Amino acid sequence: MFPTKKVQSMIGSRIQVEMKGDEHLLEGMLESVDDYLNLHLLDTVEIANGERMRSLGSVVLRGNNIILIIPVE
């Protein structure tokens, strides 16, 4: 399965995203994804050291800055 198809199958579920150059994770509901793996997250929160730091709301993440996408159970 191609990475874009795998990520598209997670639309509507909560995911965590690790970004380049950032030690914090972002967690939110995956609203949409495109062919470049740009992500639109809703109800996004920033997580540092396993602790929720702040609420960011709706966030668009550029695909070339994403290191890791983790589904949340």
ChimeraX commands (.cxc) that place a marker at each C-alpha (Angstrom):
marker #1 position 0.00,0.00,0.00 radius 0.5
marker #1 position 1.31,3.47,-0.89 radius 0.5
marker #1 position 1.90,5.87,2.03 radius 0.5
marker #1 position -0.72,8.32,0.74 radius 0.5
marker #1 position -3.38,5.59,0.63 radius 0.5
marker #1 position -2.49,4.42,4.15 radius 0.5
marker #1 position -2.76,7.97,5.53 radius 0.5
marker #1 position -6.01,8.56,3.62 radius 0.5
marker #1 position -7.44,5.47,5.31 radius 0.5
marker #1 position -6.90,7.24,8.68 radius 0.5
marker #1 position -9.14,10.21,7.82 radius 0.5
marker #1 position -11.64,10.70,10.63 radius 0.5
marker #1 position -9.35,9.21,13.29 radius 0.5
marker #1 position -6.94,10.78,15.79 radius 0.5
marker #1 position -3.25,10.84,14.90 radius 0.5
marker #1 position -0.01,12.17,16.37 radius 0.5
marker #1 position 2.51,13.87,14.09 radius 0.5
marker #1 position 6.22,14.47,14.68 radius 0.5
marker #1 position 7.60,17.43,12.73 radius 0.5
marker #1 position 11.16,18.26,11.62 radius 0.5
marker #1 position 13.07,20.47,14.04 radius 0.5
marker #1 position 10.43,20.21,16.77 radius 0.5
marker #1 position 10.63,18.11,19.92 radius 0.5
marker #1 position 6.88,18.32,20.51 radius 0.5
marker #1 position 4.17,16.13,18.99 radius 0.5
marker #1 position 0.93,17.40,17.52 radius 0.5
marker #1 position -2.22,15.35,18.09 radius 0.5
marker #1 position -5.50,15.94,16.30 radius 0.5
marker #1 position -8.34,14.53,14.22 radius 0.5
marker #1 position -7.23,13.97,10.62 radius 0.5
marker #1 position -9.66,15.92,8.44 radius 0.5
marker #1 position -7.96,15.59,5.04 radius 0.5
marker #1 position -4.72,14.69,3.24 radius 0.5
marker #1 position -3.46,15.32,-0.30 radius 0.5
marker #1 position -0.96,13.61,-2.62 radius 0.5
marker #1 position 1.95,15.55,-1.03 radius 0.5
marker #1 position 0.93,14.33,2.47 radius 0.5
marker #1 position -0.12,17.83,3.52 radius 0.5
marker #1 position -2.43,17.24,6.49 radius 0.5
marker #1 position -5.39,19.15,7.88 radius 0.5
marker #1 position -5.96,18.41,11.58 radius 0.5
marker #1 position -8.90,19.51,13.74 radius 0.5
marker #1 position -8.95,19.88,17.55 radius 0.5
marker #1 position -5.14,19.85,17.54 radius 0.5
marker #1 position -3.10,19.95,20.76 radius 0.5
marker #1 position 0.64,20.24,21.28 radius 0.5
marker #1 position 2.19,17.50,23.43 radius 0.5
marker #1 position 5.58,17.76,25.19 radius 0.5
marker #1 position 6.98,15.06,27.49 radius 0.5
marker #1 position 3.65,13.21,27.35 radius 0.5
marker #1 position 1.78,16.26,28.67 radius 0.5
marker #1 position -0.70,18.40,26.74 radius 0.5
marker #1 position 0.76,21.90,26.47 radius 0.5
marker #1 position -1.73,23.99,24.49 radius 0.5
marker #1 position -4.69,23.76,22.18 radius 0.5
marker #1 position -4.09,24.86,18.56 radius 0.5
marker #1 position -7.48,24.14,16.98 radius 0.5
marker #1 position -7.43,23.71,13.18 radius 0.5
marker #1 position -3.92,23.18,11.76 radius 0.5
marker #1 position -2.54,22.56,8.27 radius 0.5
marker #1 position 0.83,20.73,8.20 radius 0.5
marker #1 position 3.10,20.75,5.17 radius 0.5
marker #1 position 3.97,17.22,4.09 radius 0.5
marker #1 position 7.71,17.76,3.55 radius 0.5
marker #1 position 8.12,18.77,7.22 radius 0.5
marker #1 position 6.50,15.60,8.62 radius 0.5
marker #1 position 8.78,12.90,10.04 radius 0.5
marker #1 position 6.32,10.47,11.59 radius 0.5
marker #1 position 2.55,9.87,11.67 radius 0.5
marker #1 position 1.25,7.75,14.56 radius 0.5
marker #1 position -2.38,6.53,14.83 radius 0.5
marker #1 position -3.85,7.09,18.33 radius 0.5
marker #1 position -6.00,4.32,19.78 radius 0.5
marker link #1:1,2 radius 0.2
marker link #1:2,3 radius 0.2
marker link #1:3,4 radius 0.2
marker link #1:4,5 radius 0.2
marker link #1:5,6 radius 0.2
marker link #1:6,7 radius 0.2
marker link #1:7,8 radius 0.2
marker link #1:8,9 radius 0.2
marker link #1:9,10 radius 0.2
marker link #1:10,11 radius 0.2
marker link #1:11,12 radius 0.2
marker link #1:12,13 radius 0.2
marker link #1:13,14 radius 0.2
marker link #1:14,15 radius 0.2
marker link #1:15,16 radius 0.2
marker link #1:16,17 radius 0.2
marker link #1:17,18 radius 0.2
marker link #1:18,19 radius 0.2
marker link #1:19,20 radius 0.2
marker link #1:20,21 radius 0.2
marker link #1:21,22 radius 0.2
marker link #1:22,23 radius 0.2
marker link #1:23,24 radius 0.2
marker link #1:24,25 radius 0.2
marker link #1:25,26 radius 0.2
marker link #1:26,27 radius 0.2
marker link #1:27,28 radius 0.2
marker link #1:28,29 radius 0.2
marker link #1:29,30 radius 0.2
marker link #1:30,31 radius 0.2
marker link #1:31,32 radius 0.2
marker link #1:32,33 radius 0.2
marker link #1:33,34 radius 0.2
marker link #1:34,35 radius 0.2
marker link #1:35,36 radius 0.2
marker link #1:36,37 radius 0.2
marker link #1:37,38 radius 0.2
marker link #1:38,39 radius 0.2
marker link #1:39,40 radius 0.2
marker link #1:40,41 radius 0.2
marker link #1:41,42 radius 0.2
marker link #1:42,43 radius 0.2
marker link #1:43,44 radius 0.2
marker link #1:44,45 radius 0.2
marker link #1:45,46 radius 0.2
marker link #1:46,47 radius 0.2
marker link #1:47,48 radius 0.2
marker link #1:48,49 radius 0.2
marker link #1:49,50 radius 0.2
marker link #1:50,51 radius 0.2
marker link #1:51,52 radius 0.2
marker link #1:52,53 radius 0.2
marker link #1:53,54 radius 0.2
marker link #1:54,55 radius 0.2
marker link #1:55,56 radius 0.2
marker link #1:56,57 radius 0.2
marker link #1:57,58 radius 0.2
marker link #1:58,59 radius 0.2
marker link #1:59,60 radius 0.2
marker link #1:60,61 radius 0.2
marker link #1:61,62 radius 0.2
marker link #1:62,63 radius 0.2
marker link #1:63,64 radius 0.2
marker link #1:64,65 radius 0.2
marker link #1:65,66 radius 0.2
marker link #1:66,67 radius 0.2
marker link #1:67,68 radius 0.2
marker link #1:68,69 radius 0.2
marker link #1:69,70 radius 0.2
marker link #1:70,71 radius 0.2
marker link #1:71,72 radius 0.2
marker link #1:72,73 radius 0.2
view
